[in-house]
Amino acid sequence: EGEPLKIRSIAEAKKKIKIGSKVMITTQKACAKDSFGAVKTGIPRQAVVIGIYEYFVHVQLESGVCESVMWMDLINARE
């Protein structure tokens, strides 16, 4: 039931997002909570699309760092 919705969302995003588009992504920042484990905190950041592929998008952050983001993660960050 949820799978066709995901496929449709990805198809719509692939039509809208082009090289040079500005997108919001969530990067992970690790911080130690206690000695039993660590907690990852998501930080929203603006990025520019520099590559589009079938399963992921390649983006560049304002700092110059490049990251690969899966289409579904990109869509979830927009919501």
C-alpha positions as a printed NumPy array, in Angstrom:
array([[  0.   ,   0.   ,   0.   ],
       [  2.757,   2.466,   0.921],
       [  5.147,   1.308,  -1.792],
       [  3.295,   2.864,  -4.796],
       [  3.157,   6.156,  -2.902],
       [  6.947,   6.085,  -2.41 ],
       [  7.522,   5.301,  -6.077],
       [  5.197,   8.143,  -7.111],
       [  6.906,  10.585,  -4.725],
       [ 10.342,   9.682,  -6.085],
       [  9.149,  10.061,  -9.687],
       [  7.717,  13.522,  -8.904],
       [ 10.938,  14.586,  -7.171],
       [ 13.039,  13.409, -10.128],
       [ 10.98 ,  15.665, -12.428],
       [ 11.304,  18.735, -10.171],
       [ 14.889,  18.507,  -8.908],
       [ 17.577,  19.472, -11.41 ],
       [ 21.308,  20.173, -11.2  ],
       [ 21.696,  23.528,  -9.453],
       [ 18.495,  23.137,  -7.399],
       [ 18.742,  24.096,  -3.745],
       [ 17.454,  21.41 ,  -1.398],
       [ 17.303,  20.879,   2.345],
       [ 18.945,  17.716,   3.642],
       [ 19.457,  16.343,   7.12 ],
       [ 23.06 ,  15.638,   8.014],
       [ 23.962,  13.483,  10.993],
       [ 25.948,  14.803,  13.918],
       [ 27.094,  12.173,  16.399],
       [ 27.219,  13.072,  20.049],
       [ 27.901,  10.782,  22.979],
       [ 24.936,  10.358,  25.32 ],
       [ 26.535,   8.025,  27.819],
       [ 28.893,   5.06 ,  28.033],
       [ 26.227,   2.658,  26.69 ],
       [ 25.966,   4.193,  23.244],
       [ 25.771,   7.293,  21.139],
       [ 22.887,   9.333,  19.815],
       [ 22.786,  10.813,  16.333],
       [ 21.178,  14.196,  15.927],
       [ 19.933,  15.33 ,  12.52 ],
       [ 20.8  ,  18.87 ,  11.474],
       [ 18.954,  20.432,   8.519],
       [ 21.3  ,  22.083,   6.019],
       [ 20.862,  23.692,   2.636],
       [ 22.703,  22.059,  -0.256],
       [ 23.01 ,  22.442,  -4.033],
       [ 22.396,  19.47 ,  -6.325],
       [ 25.539,  18.688,  -8.349],
       [ 24.616,  15.236,  -9.683],
       [ 21.463,  13.227, -10.313],
       [ 21.482,   9.445, -10.454],
       [ 18.877,   6.701, -10.511],
       [ 19.024,   5.888,  -6.792],
       [ 20.561,   8.993,  -5.221],
       [ 21.375,  12.688,  -5.592],
       [ 24.863,  14.116,  -5.126],
       [ 24.803,  17.468,  -3.276],
       [ 27.318,  20.037,  -2.1  ],
       [ 26.881,  21.801,   1.238],
       [ 27.731,  25.477,   1.748],
       [ 30.961,  24.354,   3.455],
       [ 32.046,  22.623,   0.235],
       [ 31.497,  19.111,   1.572],
       [ 29.8  ,  16.747,  -0.901],
       [ 27.302,  14.089,   0.127],
       [ 25.173,  11.463,  -1.56 ],
       [ 21.524,  11.422,  -0.513],
       [ 19.034,   8.679,  -1.345],
       [ 15.889,   9.941,  -3.095],
       [ 13.629,   8.788,  -0.261],
       [ 15.796,  10.575,   2.344],
       [ 15.61 ,  13.743,   0.254],
       [ 11.823,  13.512,   0.077],
       [ 11.54 ,  12.835,   3.827],
       [ 13.706,  15.897,   4.577],
       [ 11.306,  18.07 ,   2.554],
       [  8.289,  17.004,   4.63 ]])
